[in-house]
Amino acid sequence: MKELSDVAREESLRSYMAMKKSKEEHLEFLITLDKKRKSGQKISFAEETRLATLLQQHSDNVQSFAEKMAHLKEFHPEEEKVLLKEIEYSSH
């Protein structure tokens, strides 16, 4: 059976991955729309709505990750250190 600290770290890592993915999706779509604008094309209402939705999703993911990290730091500080090393390692 997993320790609560392991579960908390795994939940924080999943939250980080969701935040990273939503950031990439938002940025990719933003770049696509920027290229479209620069080529003189108009952005549709559906595209503006999708961009706003992606931004909101990313904001929600950032908030969730911050909350999970605050919990980890307060209740499982050693697991927070492990997670930060995992994140740092995965960024290279």
C-alpha positions in Angstrom: 0.0 0.0 0.0 1.3 3.4 -0.9 2.1 6.0 1.7 0.0 9.2 1.7 3.2 11.1 1.0 3.7 9.1 -2.2 0.1 9.6 -3.3 0.4 13.4 -2.6 3.6 13.5 -4.7 2.1 11.5 -7.5 -1.0 13.8 -7.6 1.2 16.8 -7.7 3.2 15.3 -10.5 0.0 14.6 -12.5 -1.1 18.1 -11.8 2.2 19.5 -13.1 2.0 17.4 -16.3 -1.6 18.7 -16.9 -0.4 22.2 -16.4 2.6 21.7 -18.8 0.3 20.1 -21.4 -2.3 22.9 -21.2 0.5 25.5 -21.5 1.8 23.9 -24.6 -1.7 23.6 -26.2 -2.5 27.2 -25.4 0.8 28.4 -26.8 0.6 26.4 -29.9 -2.9 27.6 -30.7 -1.9 31.2 -29.9 1.1 30.9 -32.3 -1.3 29.5 -35.0 -3.7 32.4 -34.6 -0.8 34.9 -34.6 0.4 33.5 -37.9 -3.1 33.7 -39.3 -3.4 37.3 -38.2 0.0 38.2 -39.7 -1.1 36.7 -43.0 -4.1 39.0 -43.1 -6.7 36.5 -42.2 -9.4 37.1 -39.7 -9.8 35.1 -36.5 -13.2 33.5 -36.2 -15.4 33.7 -33.1 -14.9 29.9 -32.7 -11.1 30.4 -32.7 -11.3 33.2 -30.2 -13.6 31.1 -28.0 -11.2 28.1 -28.2 -8.3 30.3 -27.3 -10.2 31.7 -24.3 -11.1 28.1 -23.3 -7.5 26.9 -23.5 -6.3 29.9 -21.4 -9.0 29.2 -18.8 -8.0 25.5 -18.7 -4.4 26.4 -18.3 -5.2 28.9 -15.5 -7.2 26.2 -13.7 -4.3 23.8 -14.0 -1.9 26.3 -12.7 -4.1 26.9 -9.7 -4.5 23.2 -9.1 -0.8 22.6 -9.2 -0.1 25.5 -6.8 -2.6 24.1 -4.4 -1.2 20.6 -4.6 2.4 21.9 -4.1 1.3 24.0 -1.1 -0.2 20.9 0.4 2.9 18.9 -0.3 5.2 21.5 1.1 3.2 21.8 4.3 2.5 18.1 5.0 5.2 16.2 3.1 8.2 18.5 2.6 10.6 15.7 1.7 8.3 14.6 -1.1 8.1 18.1 -2.3 11.9 18.0 -2.7 11.7 14.7 -4.6 9.0 16.1 -6.9 11.0 19.2 -7.7 14.0 17.1 -8.6 11.7 14.9 -10.8 10.3 18.0 -12.5 13.8 19.4 -13.0 15.1 16.1 -14.4 12.1 15.8 -16.8 12.8 19.4 -18.1 16.1 18.4 -19.6 
